[in-house]
Amino acid sequence: MTAPKPSDLAFIRFVSVENMMRLVNSIGVETALRDLARYIEDDFRRWTLFDKTPRVASHSAEGVIELMPTSDGVSYGFKYVNGHPKNTKSGLQTVTAFGLLARVDTGYPELLTEMTLLTALRTAATSAMVARHLAPKGATTMAMIGNGAQSEFQALAMRAICGISELRLYDIDPAATAKLMRNLSDRGIGLTACKTAQEAIEGAQIVTTCTADKQYATILTDNMVGAGVHINAIGGDCPGKTELHGDILRRSDVFVEYTPQTRIEGEIQQMPEDFPVTEMWQVIAGTAPGRTSDRQITLFDGVGFAIEDFSALCYIRDRLEGTDLFQRLDIIADPDDPRDLFGMLSRAVQG
């Protein structure tokens, strides 16, 4: 007896790195960033519908490996992601990721995709979406402290969503800054390389810190930060890793994604447990204030949260419709009789 061929239910769509690049380039990077920001903001408005838990993390001296799950009751998504700052010395990525989206009603997965590129896009889209709510009106200049793999995405998202037209750049490695300037040279953004972080933030209305070292660091000190700026602090994303002096947090109104996770991983890990913060979904829903004055320092302590990955997975699922930018993977055993899994295995041998 010939083993039956897999049914359609056995197949899920798989988006490889190659197809992700083709998809994003066909959409346009800045259009994709705007679209992702909209998906993320819409899901923040539905915040109370989602399962929420701090990511499940396995820490080592070299880095961290994490799972980031959530569900809105209709779909379930998770991301596998690592963070290994020393990898670049060996020619490896600091962050790699993949993700899965499944149906809640059957438990069957419907999408498996690379998420290294997609995480960079969703992180930048989240930063810019938050900045649109918190940054001073009319902001045109951003300082970018840390010019690694995330930096170009941050720059383009802030341009597409917030209207940033000037970048002031600093990295301890001048080659990283040169790389960023080369990659963005034809994007219509003014680019200025600076010799210090202090020089970079002069005249900037938005300050993004995005460094990779897994350590307590002081990228910005209190005397460097003037009134009225918005700080997009996205480099601190695990225990023992921060970028800002505590006095900056004390002067700022701090906004986070999910408080229990950010108290473990974000800048506020250096503050007392009762240090006040506001979750961004409350600002978006209109139940909490965001920026309230021109002199207010707003600080987004962004560590990345599973709902943002869920939004990104849903966006990719929707954008795949009508395209051939995926492969069909046979990864679900789907016997004709759901009670006869062994029979399916036996017939495969006979076939």
SEMISE-536170 format. One line per field, with one value per residue (C-alpha): residue number from 1; residue in one letter; x, y, z. Coordinates in nm, 2 decimals, decimal comma, always signed. Example, Ala and Ser with C-alpha at 12.3 -4.5 7.8 and 13.67 -1.06 7.14 Angstrom:
! residues 2
num	c(1	2)
residu	c(A	S)
px	c(+1,23	+1,37)
py	c(-0,45	-0,11)
pz	c(+0,78	+0,71)
//
This chain:
! residues 351
num	c(1	2	3	4	5	6	7	8	9	10	11	12	13	14	15	16	17	18	19	20	21	22	23	24	25	26	27	28	29	30	31	32	33	34	35	36	37	38	39	40	41	42	43	44	45	46	47	48	49	50	51	52	53	54	55	56	57	58	59	60	61	62	63	64	65	66	67	68	69	70	71	72	73	74	75	76	77	78	79	80	81	82	83	84	85	86	87	88	89	90	91	92	93	94	95	96	97	98	99	100	101	102	103	104	105	106	107	108	109	110	111	112	113	114	115	116	117	118	119	120	121	122	123	124	125	126	127	128	129	130	131	132	133	134	135	136	137	138	139	140	141	142	143	144	145	146	147	148	149	150	151	152	153	154	155	156	157	158	159	160	161	162	163	164	165	166	167	168	169	170	171	172	173	174	175	176	177	178	179	180	181	182	183	184	185	186	187	188	189	190	191	192	193	194	195	196	197	198	199	200	201	202	203	204	205	206	207	208	209	210	211	212	213	214	215	216	217	218	219	220	221	222	223	224	225	226	227	228	229	230	231	232	233	234	235	236	237	238	239	240	241	242	243	244	245	246	247	248	249	250	251	252	253	254	255	256	257	258	259	260	261	262	263	264	265	266	267	268	269	270	271	272	273	274	275	276	277	278	279	280	281	282	283	284	285	286	287	288	289	290	291	292	293	294	295	296	297	298	299	300	301	302	303	304	305	306	307	308	309	310	311	312	313	314	315	316	317	318	319	320	321	322	323	324	325	326	327	328	329	330	331	332	333	334	335	336	337	338	339	340	341	342	343	344	345	346	347	348	349	350	351)
residu	c(M	T	A	P	K	P	S	D	L	A	F	I	R	F	V	S	V	E	N	M	M	R	L	V	N	S	I	G	V	E	T	A	L	R	D	L	A	R	Y	I	E	D	D	F	R	R	W	T	L	F	D	K	T	P	R	V	A	S	H	S	A	E	G	V	I	E	L	M	P	T	S	D	G	V	S	Y	G	F	K	Y	V	N	G	H	P	K	N	T	K	S	G	L	Q	T	V	T	A	F	G	L	L	A	R	V	D	T	G	Y	P	E	L	L	T	E	M	T	L	L	T	A	L	R	T	A	A	T	S	A	M	V	A	R	H	L	A	P	K	G	A	T	T	M	A	M	I	G	N	G	A	Q	S	E	F	Q	A	L	A	M	R	A	I	C	G	I	S	E	L	R	L	Y	D	I	D	P	A	A	T	A	K	L	M	R	N	L	S	D	R	G	I	G	L	T	A	C	K	T	A	Q	E	A	I	E	G	A	Q	I	V	T	T	C	T	A	D	K	Q	Y	A	T	I	L	T	D	N	M	V	G	A	G	V	H	I	N	A	I	G	G	D	C	P	G	K	T	E	L	H	G	D	I	L	R	R	S	D	V	F	V	E	Y	T	P	Q	T	R	I	E	G	E	I	Q	Q	M	P	E	D	F	P	V	T	E	M	W	Q	V	I	A	G	T	A	P	G	R	T	S	D	R	Q	I	T	L	F	D	G	V	G	F	A	I	E	D	F	S	A	L	C	Y	I	R	D	R	L	E	G	T	D	L	F	Q	R	L	D	I	I	A	D	P	D	D	P	R	D	L	F	G	M	L	S	R	A	V	Q	G)
px	c(+0,00	+0,14	+0,16	-0,08	+0,06	+0,04	-0,28	-0,28	-0,31	+0,04	+0,20	+0,28	+0,42	+0,79	+0,97	+1,34	+1,59	+1,60	+1,22	+1,20	+1,45	+1,25	+0,93	+1,06	+1,23	+0,92	+0,72	+0,99	+1,18	+1,02	+0,67	+0,72	+0,83	+0,52	+0,30	+0,46	+0,42	+0,05	+0,01	+0,20	+0,01	-0,32	-0,22	-0,12	-0,47	-0,59	-0,33	-0,57	-0,67	-0,32	-0,14	+0,15	+0,46	+0,83	+1,03	+1,17	+1,54	+1,85	+2,15	+2,52	+2,84	+2,84	+2,48	+2,12	+1,87	+1,51	+1,15	+0,89	+0,53	+0,19	-0,17	-0,47	-0,71	-0,73	-0,36	-0,06	+0,29	+0,64	+0,99	+1,32	+1,59	+1,95	+2,17	+2,55	+2,74	+3,08	+2,96	+3,07	+3,44	+3,39	+3,20	+2,86	+2,54	+2,48	+2,11	+1,94	+1,58	+1,29	+0,93	+0,60	+0,24	-0,04	-0,41	-0,56	-0,87	-0,68	-0,32	-0,19	+0,09	+0,04	+0,36	+0,73	+0,96	+1,31	+1,30	+1,65	+1,56	+1,20	+1,32	+1,53	+1,23	+0,98	+1,22	+1,27	+0,90	+0,82	+1,08	+0,94	+0,58	+0,66	+0,86	+0,56	+0,37	+0,64	+0,90	+0,88	+0,67	+0,86	+1,17	+1,41	+1,74	+1,83	+2,15	+2,23	+2,47	+2,57	+2,59	+2,56	+2,32	+2,01	+2,11	+2,00	+1,66	+1,62	+1,72	+1,48	+1,19	+1,24	+1,25	+0,95	+0,73	+0,86	+1,01	+1,37	+1,59	+1,93	+2,14	+2,43	+2,63	+2,87	+3,01	+3,33	+3,42	+3,46	+3,41	+3,06	+2,98	+3,14	+2,93	+2,61	+2,70	+2,78	+2,45	+2,24	+2,43	+2,16	+1,86	+1,82	+1,92	+2,18	+2,46	+2,72	+2,99	+3,08	+3,38	+3,20	+2,85	+2,83	+2,90	+2,64	+2,35	+2,41	+2,11	+1,92	+1,56	+1,56	+1,85	+1,87	+2,11	+2,16	+2,48	+2,55	+2,79	+2,64	+2,74	+2,64	+2,75	+2,71	+2,66	+2,49	+2,54	+2,30	+2,48	+2,47	+2,08	+1,90	+1,54	+1,27	+1,44	+1,30	+1,54	+1,49	+1,69	+1,68	+2,03	+1,95	+1,76	+1,88	+1,98	+2,31	+2,30	+2,22	+2,33	+2,20	+2,31	+2,04	+2,01	+1,87	+1,59	+1,51	+1,47	+1,26	+0,91	+0,98	+0,76	+0,79	+0,63	+0,55	+0,66	+0,75	+0,98	+1,14	+1,22	+1,43	+1,59	+1,56	+1,72	+1,49	+1,66	+1,89	+1,60	+1,39	+1,10	+0,85	+1,01	+0,72	+0,67	+0,39	+0,31	+0,29	-0,03	-0,20	-0,07	-0,19	-0,53	-0,56	-0,58	-0,24	-0,06	+0,25	+0,44	+0,28	+0,53	+0,81	+1,07	+0,97	+1,23	+1,05	+1,24	+1,13	+1,30	+1,25	+1,35	+1,13	+0,81	+0,63	+0,33	+0,55	+0,67	+0,31	+0,22	+0,52	+0,42	+0,07	+0,19	+0,41	+0,12	-0,11	+0,15	+0,23	-0,12	-0,11	+0,27	+0,50	+0,75	+0,73	+0,79	+0,55	+0,70	+0,56	+0,62	+0,29	+0,21	-0,15	-0,28	-0,61	-0,73	-0,60	-0,60	-0,37	-0,03	+0,15	-0,04	+0,08	+0,44	+0,40	+0,25	+0,54	+0,78	+0,57	+0,55)
py	c(+0,00	+0,34	+0,59	+0,88	+1,21	+1,48	+1,68	+2,06	+2,07	+1,92	+2,22	+2,56	+2,87	+2,92	+3,26	+3,22	+3,50	+3,53	+3,56	+3,80	+4,03	+4,00	+4,08	+4,38	+4,52	+4,48	+4,67	+4,93	+4,95	+5,27	+5,16	+4,83	+5,02	+5,24	+4,94	+4,76	+5,06	+5,06	+4,69	+4,73	+5,04	+4,86	+4,57	+4,80	+4,93	+4,57	+4,52	+4,37	+4,09	+3,94	+3,68	+3,86	+3,72	+3,82	+3,63	+3,29	+3,35	+3,12	+3,34	+3,25	+3,44	+3,47	+3,60	+3,50	+3,27	+3,36	+3,25	+3,53	+3,39	+3,56	+3,50	+3,72	+3,42	+3,38	+3,34	+3,23	+3,35	+3,30	+3,41	+3,24	+3,50	+3,52	+3,81	+3,74	+4,07	+3,90	+3,72	+4,00	+3,93	+3,59	+3,73	+3,62	+3,82	+3,95	+3,88	+3,60	+3,50	+3,30	+3,29	+3,09	+3,19	+2,93	+2,91	+2,89	+2,69	+2,39	+2,45	+2,41	+2,64	+2,85	+3,05	+2,99	+3,27	+3,41	+3,70	+3,84	+4,09	+4,11	+4,19	+4,47	+4,61	+4,57	+4,72	+5,03	+5,05	+5,03	+5,30	+5,54	+5,47	+5,55	+5,86	+5,99	+5,99	+6,12	+6,32	+6,70	+6,83	+6,93	+6,72	+6,70	+6,58	+6,26	+6,15	+5,78	+5,65	+5,30	+5,25	+4,87	+4,64	+4,81	+5,17	+5,21	+5,06	+5,31	+5,60	+5,51	+5,44	+5,78	+5,95	+5,77	+5,80	+6,10	+6,32	+6,31	+6,46	+6,49	+6,23	+6,29	+5,97	+5,83	+5,48	+5,37	+5,19	+5,45	+5,17	+5,12	+5,49	+5,47	+5,17	+5,35	+5,66	+5,45	+5,26	+5,58	+5,81	+5,80	+5,81	+6,19	+6,21	+6,46	+6,26	+6,40	+6,18	+6,29	+6,22	+6,18	+6,10	+6,45	+6,60	+6,38	+6,48	+6,86	+7,00	+6,67	+6,65	+6,26	+6,06	+5,69	+5,47	+5,13	+4,96	+4,59	+4,52	+4,30	+4,51	+4,80	+5,10	+5,47	+5,58	+5,90	+6,09	+6,33	+6,65	+6,55	+6,55	+6,88	+6,96	+6,87	+6,57	+6,23	+5,94	+5,62	+5,38	+5,04	+4,89	+4,76	+4,43	+4,18	+4,17	+4,34	+4,55	+4,93	+5,24	+5,54	+5,69	+5,66	+6,03	+6,06	+5,82	+6,03	+6,34	+6,17	+6,04	+5,68	+5,47	+5,10	+4,81	+4,55	+4,66	+4,32	+4,24	+4,59	+4,58	+4,27	+4,38	+4,75	+5,07	+5,06	+4,75	+4,99	+5,17	+5,07	+4,84	+5,12	+5,36	+5,50	+5,41	+5,43	+5,15	+5,27	+5,10	+5,33	+5,64	+5,50	+5,41	+5,76	+5,64	+5,79	+6,11	+6,11	+6,43	+6,71	+7,00	+7,13	+7,09	+6,74	+6,46	+6,15	+5,82	+5,50	+5,21	+4,97	+4,61	+4,45	+4,26	+3,95	+4,15	+4,35	+4,02	+3,89	+4,21	+4,15	+3,79	+3,89	+4,16	+3,91	+3,65	+3,92	+4,05	+3,70	+3,67	+3,68	+3,63	+3,34	+3,46	+3,15	+2,78	+2,51	+2,30	+1,95	+1,96	+1,85	+1,48	+1,46	+1,10	+1,02	+0,88	+1,12	+0,81	+0,61	+0,79	+0,45	+0,33	+0,63	+0,55	+0,19	+0,26	+0,50	+0,21	-0,01	+0,27)
pz	c(+0,00	-0,10	+0,18	+0,13	+0,04	+0,31	+0,31	+0,29	+0,67	+0,69	+0,52	+0,67	+0,50	+0,56	+0,49	+0,44	+0,48	+0,10	+0,07	+0,37	+0,19	-0,14	+0,04	+0,23	-0,07	-0,28	-0,02	+0,04	+0,37	+0,49	+0,39	+0,58	+0,88	+0,87	+0,82	+1,11	+1,34	+1,26	+1,34	+1,66	+1,77	+1,69	+1,90	+2,19	+2,18	+2,23	+2,51	+2,76	+2,53	+2,51	+2,73	+2,89	+3,06	+3,08	+2,82	+2,92	+2,93	+2,96	+3,05	+3,02	+3,05	+2,67	+2,62	+2,64	+2,46	+2,50	+2,40	+2,37	+2,36	+2,35	+2,22	+2,16	+2,19	+1,81	+1,71	+1,91	+1,84	+1,97	+1,88	+1,95	+1,99	+2,12	+2,22	+2,22	+2,20	+2,15	+1,83	+1,60	+1,69	+1,53	+1,23	+1,37	+1,44	+1,79	+1,75	+1,55	+1,56	+1,41	+1,49	+1,45	+1,43	+1,50	+1,51	+1,87	+1,76	+1,63	+1,76	+1,41	+1,30	+0,99	+0,96	+1,03	+0,94	+0,99	+1,24	+1,25	+0,98	+1,10	+1,46	+1,34	+1,15	+1,44	+1,70	+1,49	+1,41	+1,78	+1,87	+1,61	+1,70	+2,06	+1,97	+1,76	+2,09	+2,32	+2,13	+2,12	+1,83	+1,52	+1,61	+1,32	+1,47	+1,63	+1,80	+1,74	+2,01	+1,89	+1,51	+1,48	+1,31	+1,44	+1,36	+1,00	+1,08	+1,36	+1,14	+0,86	+1,10	+1,27	+0,93	+0,79	+1,10	+1,29	+1,02	+1,14	+0,87	+1,05	+1,23	+1,46	+1,50	+1,75	+1,81	+2,00	+1,67	+1,39	+1,14	+1,26	+1,20	+0,86	+0,77	+0,87	+0,67	+0,37	+0,39	+0,43	+0,20	-0,07	+0,16	+0,19	+0,55	+0,68	+0,85	+1,09	+1,25	+1,60	+1,81	+2,14	+2,27	+2,42	+2,08	+1,91	+2,14	+2,09	+1,92	+1,91	+2,01	+2,01	+2,15	+2,07	+2,26	+2,10	+2,22	+2,26	+2,55	+2,82	+3,11	+3,33	+3,13	+3,14	+2,78	+2,89	+3,21	+3,37	+3,27	+2,90	+2,89	+2,85	+2,91	+2,65	+2,48	+2,42	+2,50	+2,30	+2,52	+2,35	+2,42	+2,77	+2,72	+2,98	+3,35	+3,41	+3,10	+3,11	+2,93	+3,13	+3,46	+3,72	+3,77	+3,41	+3,50	+3,81	+3,60	+3,33	+3,29	+3,20	+2,96	+2,92	+2,73	+3,01	+3,35	+3,51	+3,22	+3,20	+3,58	+3,51	+3,19	+3,13	+3,25	+3,55	+3,68	+3,86	+4,03	+4,33	+4,27	+4,33	+4,08	+3,88	+3,51	+3,26	+3,01	+2,65	+2,58	+2,83	+2,65	+2,32	+2,46	+2,61	+2,98	+3,08	+2,97	+2,75	+2,68	+2,88	+2,85	+2,63	+2,90	+3,00	+2,95	+2,82	+2,82	+2,65	+2,83	+2,54	+2,58	+2,32	+2,41	+2,26	+2,15	+1,91	+1,76	+1,73	+1,54	+1,31	+1,25	+1,17	+0,93	+0,74	+0,73	+0,57	+0,33	+0,19	+0,05	-0,33	-0,34	-0,40	-0,14	+0,08	+0,07	+0,19	+0,46	+0,55	+0,93	+1,07	+1,08	+0,96	+0,92	+0,75	+1,08	+1,36	+1,59	+1,37	+1,37	+1,39	+1,08	+0,89	+0,99	+0,89	+0,55	+0,48	+0,51	+0,29	+0,03)
//
